[in-house]
Structure formats: C-alpha cells, structure tokens
C-alpha cells in the first residue's frame, strides 16, 4: 500500500506500478499543443462518444494530460468553500448527455464516504494539494468491504476508476492545507450507492447535489 503520510510522495511498489501503467498507455493523442479548459470541455463529447470503452479510457486520459490548468482557470469554481463540510461539489460543465465535469474543494483532513460510480467511470486530476484514494471490493459471503488499494496522488496526477475495478473513497490527508480536484463522470448520473464504512453490509442511495453551479452558489439564480 502507498504511504498515507502527506509530507512525502509514496515510493512503494503500488505507486510505481500505477506510474508504469499510466506511462505505458497509448499517448498518441497527446502529441500537439496543450488545450485550455474551454477547449477541453468542447472536445469531451466527441472523445467520449466516438470510441469503445477500452479506447475511451485511454483517449480521455490523453486529453487530461494535454489540459493546461492553472489556478486562475479553476479558482472561479471554488470561491465559496464551506468549512462545515468535508468537501464541496462544484459544477463546471455538463451537456446533460455525455459528461459532467466537477471541481471538488477538499477541506483539510476530510474524506468522502465509500461510493460507486453508476456510469462508465470517474476520471480525477489533482489541481492543488494531495489526495488519498482508497479502493474497495465487496467481501464474498459475509458482506462488508475490503480495502484493496491505497494511493496518494499529487498535483497534476490523474486516476480513473469504474465499478468493475471496485468502489472508492477520496480525501485530503493534509492536516492544514486544502486540496482541489477535477472530476469527470460519463455519462451524468443522479445518484450513487454509498457505504458508511468498510463494515457496512448494505449501501444507501445518495442523490447527487452541487454546492455551486458554474461558479454561482446554490440558492442563487442558476439552472442546469
């Protein structure tokens, strides 16, 4: 398992294996200029709809690698952090059909519940800070979940998960600094299954909500 010490990058075999997997993927689509956030959003529907699932993961990862994302590009979407919550979910873009793009602001030392992804999966890129991802699979027979992978992701790193790979929870292990992550879901979904902890034998259904939409706080005038 990767180290959960936020002060140092994990150096054990699990993280090296992850780096090897990412670097070995087909990056032919990486060739060319960087793309801005607006260009990235514009290209998503085409990339997500033009290929089969296996190729889709590679092509989206390639597009994520080409994305040039600086603080000035994403700061507008996380201007309203809520310290009473573990994290806030901020809608960046959606076409209502092929994708939803979110920016998550993680308060220090806070985590999400364990959850699934009732879609083709979730791509995540760290914009600021570090995040910890723990992956789980269901235990045969007596129920419950078991942690099968524990990784730390640093700024600029990308990950992907789909339900066939397991469920996960994500969090910010730093005790004093926030973290920001960009999440892509395809296609959009309205609810997911959530487990309170590893010993939970049953999940509950949780509705997907947003704290801000296109940079505007919930409760103001906006629509999806």
N, C-alpha and C positions, 0 to 999 in steps of 0.2 A: 504493500500500500504506500501511497505517496505521503510524505510528511504533511502534517497539518499545522506546522509552525509557520505563521505568516511572515516571519522575518527572513526566511530563506527559501529559495526555489527548491522544490523537491528534486532529488537526484537519484532516486532508487529506480529499479528496473521498470516498474509500471509506467513511469512518466517517460522514460527513454523509449519504451515500446510505443507509447502514444505518439511521440515525436517521429518515430520511424514510420508509423502508419501514415501520418499526415504528409510527410515528405515524399513517400512513395506513391502517392496518388497522382493520377494524370493531371498535370497542371498546364496542359497545352493552352487552355483558355486564359491563363494568367498573362500570356505574352501580350504586350501592348501597354497603353497608358493606364494610370490609375483612374478610378471612377469616383466622382463625388457622391454624396448621399442621395441627391436628387437623381443622378444617373443610375445609381444602384437600385433605387425604388422603381425607376422607369423600366429597367431591364428584368426585374424579378418575374413578372407574369410570363414573359417569353421563356426564360430559363426554366421556370417551374413546370411549364405545360408542354414543352417540346420534346421531352425525353422520358424514358422509363425510370423506375425508382432508383436502381443502382447508379445509373448515369446522372440522375438528378442530384444525388448527394454530392458527387464529385464536382458537378458544374456549379452548384451553389457554393461549395467550399472555395472553388476557384474565384467566383465573383466576390466572396467575402474577403479573400486575400488581396484583391485589387482595390477594395474600398479604402479610400484615403479619408480617415475620420479623425478630425482634430476636435479639441474641446469646444471650440467655437461652433462646431457643427451640431453637437448633441446637447450642449448646455441649455438651449432653449426648451428642451423637452423635460428637463429635471430641475426646473426653477423652484418647485414647490415641494421640497422634501417634508415628510411627516414623521417626526421623531417618535410618535406614538405607535408606529407600525414597524414591522420587521423590514419591510421594503415597500416601495410604491411602483405601480404598473402604469406606464405612460405610453399611450398610443401614439406612434409616429406616423404610420401609414397603413392602409388596407384597401384592397379593391373589393372586399366582401366575397371574393370568389376563390382566388388562388393563394392569397397570403395575408398575414397580419404581422406587422413589424412593431415591436415594443422596445422601449428603453426602460430598464429597471434600475431604480436607485436603492442601494442596499445600505441600511444603517449599520454601524459597526457592531460586530459580534452577533449578527442576526441571521436566521436561516428561513427558508421556505419549508412547508410541510413536504413529505414524500408525495409525489404525484405522477400520473401518467400523461400521455400525450395522444388523445384520440384523433390523430392526423398522421401525416407522413413523417412527422418528427419535428424536432426543435433544433435549430442552429443557434449557437450562442457565441458572441465575441465580447471579450473584456475590453471596455473602453477606458476604465480607470481603476486602479487598485488591484486587488487579487480576490478571487472567489474560489470556494471549495465546492466540488461536486462529489456527492456520494451516490453510487448506483446500487440498486437493489433488485433482487429477484424473489419470487414467491417460493416459500418452502413447501415441498410436497408433503402431503399427508396432514400434519397438524396445523397448517396455516402459518401466518406470520411472514415476515420478510427477512432476508439476509443480505448484508452489505457485501457486494462482490467487487467493488472498485471504489477507490478513494483518491481523488486527484486535486491538485492545486493548479489553477490557471491564472496566468499573469497578463498584464496589459498587452493587447494585440493578439492574444492566442484565441483559437476558435475550437469549438467542440460541436458534436452532433449526437443526438440520441433519438431513437424511435422505440416504440414499445417492445419490439422483438428483442431489443438489446437490454431491456429492463426499465425500471422506474428510477426516478432520482429526486434528490433534494439539492438545492443550491444555497449557498450562504456566503457571508462575508466574515472570514475568521479574524480580521484585524480588530483589535480592541478599541481603537480610537479613530480610524480613518474610514470614510465611506467607500463604496465601490459602485461602479456603474457598468451595466452590461446591456448589449443589444441582442434581442431575441427575435428570431424569425420562425413563424409557425405556418405550415402549409398542409392542407387548406385551413382557413379560420375555423375555430370551434367555439361553442358557447359554454361548455362545462367540461370538467375533468374529474377523475377519481382521486381522492386524497386519503392518505393514511396518517393517523396521528403520530405513530411511531413504528419501530420495527416489529413490535409485538402485536400490532393490530392484525386481527384475522379478517376484518372486514373494512372496506373502504366506504367513504361517504361521497356524495356527489357535490361538487362545488361549482357555483356559477362564476364565469369569468367576468371580472369587473375592471374598470380603469379609474385611476386617480386623476389623471389628466388626459385630455384628448387634443392632439395637435398643439400641445403647449398650453392649453387652457384648463384651469382647474375644474373638477367636477362641480356641478351646481351653477356654472355659468352657461351662457348660450353657446351650445355646440350640438352637433348631431353626427352620427356615423353614417 
